[in-house]
Each structure stands twice: as C-alpha cells, then as structure tokens.
Amino acid sequence: MAKTTKKHKRGARRWAFPLGLLIAVLAVVGAVTVIVAGVRVTKDAIDSSRNFDEYNTLLTPVVMNDPDEFDDITKANPSQLIDISIWSILKSNLSPDRYEYGETGMIIPEADVTAEFQKLFGTEVQPTHGTVEGYGYEFTYDATKQTYSIPLTGVVPTYTPKVVDVDKSGNTIVLTVGYLGGDQWAQDAEGNMVAPEPDKYMKVTLRERDGAYYISALQSTLPPETATTGAPAETETQTETQTAADTTAPATQTAPATAAAAAAAAQ
C-alpha cells in the first residue's frame, strides 16, 4: 500500500511541470481575466455586484469557439455544449493534483463534466457525452472508463467576449455580447493591448432557477445602438475603457508554441 502511494506522488510530480505550463496557457488563452473556481453565476452576485467582468468570465468558454445559435437550450448542439463545459473546467482554478494523467494528457471524469454542464446550462437538458473535435484539438471520450482525455495543447480562440449591455427583467437577464476576433488584437506603442471592433453581436439569455442563473439561449442581434430588446426593467451600458480591454485581452500568437512545448515536456 505504501509503495502505491509513493508511486502516485512521483507521478503527480512528473506531471506538475507540464500542467503548470498548461494552466499558464489556459490562463491567458481567450482572455486575461480573473479566474475563479467555477463559473456559476449566483443570483446574489449578479444583483449586488453588476460586474461586467463576471459576465465576461462566464462567457469566455462559451463564445471562444463560436457555437451555433439556439433559441432554447433544448435546441443547442449537444457536442458544442460538452465542448463549452470542458473548457469551463480548464479555465477554472485547477490545482496540479486535481486530476490524474495518462499518456495522452489530463483525465477528467465524466461526472465533473456533467456537473459543469449543469452549472452552465441548467438541468432542463442532459449532457450527451462523446468525443469532441475542436479547432486544432480533440477531447477524447472513453465510454468504458467514463472519462475525457485532454491533450496538453493550447489554442487561440476564435472569439473573446465583451459584454456591452445588460438587461434584467424579472427572473431573466439578457446580455448583449460583442464577439472580438481572437487573432485581431494589437499592441500600441506602450505595449497595451488594443481591442478590435466586434465582428458581430450576440444575445445571451440567462434564466433563474433555484437561486442561480443558467444559459438558456444564444441568438444573433443588432449592434447595441440599433438593437431593440423590448423594455427591460433595468439597463446597464458598459463604458469603453482600457479596463474592459484588459479584461478580454486574448493570448498572443505565441500561446500555441508554449502549449506545444508543454506537450513535448510531458512525453
């Protein structure tokens, strides 16, 4: 029994370095945001803080691969919802010893993906587990072991979110979100990240159930100056500041190279 424990600890240390690099990549890929443990948006947090950064953090794994629109969560692409749920876990505050590792990367239990799925999308629909193919990566599902294998690679997101308007009415919150091209960011003479103009705007509807909000719809919408979303009880419009740009600034193009180095170190 003692030998097994020592072997496990040596294995954990062997993966500590590549995992550290992986976490570093995931911390900046998509957005330089304050990473919190989990992305569940509670009613109290939304009602009291009204912090756009919280919404941007919530939506970073949602918009990064530009999922298909859906008028209702029951009509969403099941594979894309799994993809979002896994990325949400990867962008949380992972510790080096939270998960085990195999030859192909980090191993995440199906149960954890299901729990994250329910935090993001509620319980109206059940997750459909299976292998997920993304842009330059694959999350391989093992039905026998009920696990996902996560490769130690990094990606530049297709989009990063910038919430520009919040409408709250009753138990519903509608976010107007600008989709910023992940490869369109630039640096000014002082080295500050300069955000591009949004390629498009989407409307994300959050609904409350049991004291928490979940994503129930993702729909295209007009830019905020011409969009008509009814007469909400409350409206908040984000001021264009450098703080907002810093919140959503993505990784530079060197991120994939760094991730590749992590994968090489793991072999």
N, C-alpha and C positions, 0 to 999 in steps of 0.2 A: 504493500500500500504506500509506503514511504517513497519507494522508487518511482511509482506512478506520479506522485505529487511533484517530485523533483524534475521529472521529465517534462511535466506540464509547464512548470515555471521556466525551464530552459527554453521551451518552445515559445512561451509568451515573450521572453526577452528577444528571441531571434526575430520575431515579427515587430518588435517595438519600434525599431528604426524605420522600416518601410511604412508602417502605419502612421508614424509621426509625419512622414513626408506626405502621405495620402491625406491626412487631416489638414495639413498646411495648404494643399492644393484645393481641397473642398472648401476651406475657409474663405478662399478668395475667388474661386470659380463661380461665375454668375453674379456675385455681389459681395462687396465688402460690408458686411452687416454685423450687427451684434448677434452672435449665435447663442441661442438659448436651448435648454434641454426640452425638446419637443416643440411643436408649432401650434398646439391647441390654443385658440383664442377664446378666452373665457369672457362671459358677459361683463363681469366687473372690470376687467382690464380694458375692454372696448369702451364701456360707458364712462370710465373715470379718466383714462389717460388720453384718449383720442390721438394716439401717436401714429403718424403715417409710417414711421419706421417699422412698427409692429406688423402693419399690413404688408409692407414690402418684404419683410422676413417671411411671413406666412406664404406669400405668393411666389417667392423665388423658385422653389422646386416645382411650382405649378406651371409657370409660364416658360421656363427655361428651354423646353423642347417643343414649344408651340403646339399644344394638344388641340384636337378638334373641338369645335364648339358643341355645346349641348344646352338645350333649353331646360332640361331637367336632368338630375343626376342619374336617373334610371336609363337615360338615353346616351350616356357617355361611353366612350370607347373603354372597355374593361382593361385592356392591356396598358393603355395610357394611364389609367388610374393607379395601376400597380407600379408603373414606372415612377410616377409622382410620389407615391408612398415610400418607395425605396430611397429616392433622392432626398426626401424629407428626413429620413433616418440618417443618411450620410452627412447631411448638413446640420445635424444636431450636435450637441456637445459630447461626442464619442470619446470614451477613455480607451487607452491602448488594450486593456484586458477585457473589454465588454464582450467581444465576440472571438470565437476561435477562427483558425485559418487553415486552409488547405492548399494544395499545390496551385490552385487557380485563383486564390485570393481569399478575401474575407467571407465568412459563412454567416448569413443572417437567417434565423429561424422564421419559418412561415408565420408563426404566431405573432412575432414582432411586426411583420409587415401588415398583418391583419389589424393589429391594434393601431398602427399609424394610419392605416386606411380609414378606420372608423373615426379617428380624431379629425381627419381632414374632410371626410365625405359623409359622416353620419352612419346610421345603421339601416337606412332605407334600402340600400343595395348591399349585396355581399360581394367580397372580392373574388375574382376569378383568377386563381393562381396559375402561372405558367411562365415560360421563358420570355423575357422582354428584350427586344432588339432596339437599341437607340442609335443615335448618330455617332458611330465610331466606338460603340461598346455593346456589351451584351450581359444581362443579368440572367444567369442560367438557373433554372428551377429544377430541383431534384424531388420528384413526387414521392419517391420511396422514403427519403430522409426528411421530406418536408422542409427544405432549406433552399436559400438562394445563394449562389456563389457570385461574389462581387469582385471583378478584376481590379488590380491596383493601377488604374489609368485615370487620366484627367481629361476633361473636355472643355471647350469654350462654348458656353451656352448660346443657343440661337437668339434668345431674348433675355433681358432682365427687366423686372417690373418697376414702374414708377407710378404709384397711386397719386392721382391728381384731384380726386373728388370723392367725398363720402356722403352718401345719402342714407339716413336712417329713418325708418317708419315702422312703428310697432316692433314686431319681432324679426324684421328684415333689414339688412344693411346691403346697400348696393355700392360697390367700389368701381370707379372709373379708372382704368389702368392703362398707362402708356406702355407700349412694348418697345423697348430700346434695343437696337441691334447689338448683340454681344461682341461683334467684331468691328463696331463702328465708333468705339470710344477713342479719344485722342488726349494728348497732354499739351498744356500750354507751356509758355516759356519758364514758368516757375515750377513745372513738374506736377501741377494739379490736374486731376482727371476732368475732362470736359465731356459732358453727356451729349449724345446725339439727339436729334429730334426723333420723337417716336415714329416708328414705321406705321403703326396702327394703334387703335384704341379698342379695348375690350371691356365688357361689363361683367363683373363677378358678383354674383348674388350670394350672400350669406344668410342662412336662416337659423333661428334659435330653436334648440330643443334641449330640454333638461338642463337649462342654465348655461349652455355652451353653443357656439355658432359653428356651423359646418358649411362647406361649399356646396351649393345646390344647383348653380347654373353658371355657364361661361358663354357669353354672347358678344358678337361684334357690336360696336356702337360708333357714333359720330364723335369727332373731337369735342371736348367739353364746352367750347364756346358756342357750338351749334347743336349739341345733344339735347334732347328733350326726354327726361326720365320721369315726367309726372310732377307732382307737387309734394316733395318729401317733407317730413316734419322738421328735419334738420339737414343743413348742407354745410360742408366744410370744403374749402378750396385750398390746395397746397400752394404756398408761396414758393416761387422759383428761387431757391437759394443754393449755395455751394454745399450746405449740409445735406440736402436731398441728393445732390450728385455724388457726394461721398458715400451715402448710404447704399446707392445702387451701382457703384462703380464695379465693373467686372474685372476678372483676371486679365493680365496681358497675354499676348500670344505665346509667351514662354511657358505658360502653365502646362500644356501637353508634354513639353520636353521634360519638365520637372517630374511629372507623373510617370513618364516612361523610365526615368532614372530610378524612381521608386520601385517600379515593376522589375527592373533589372537587378536591383539590390535584393529583391525578395527571392530571386532564383538561385 
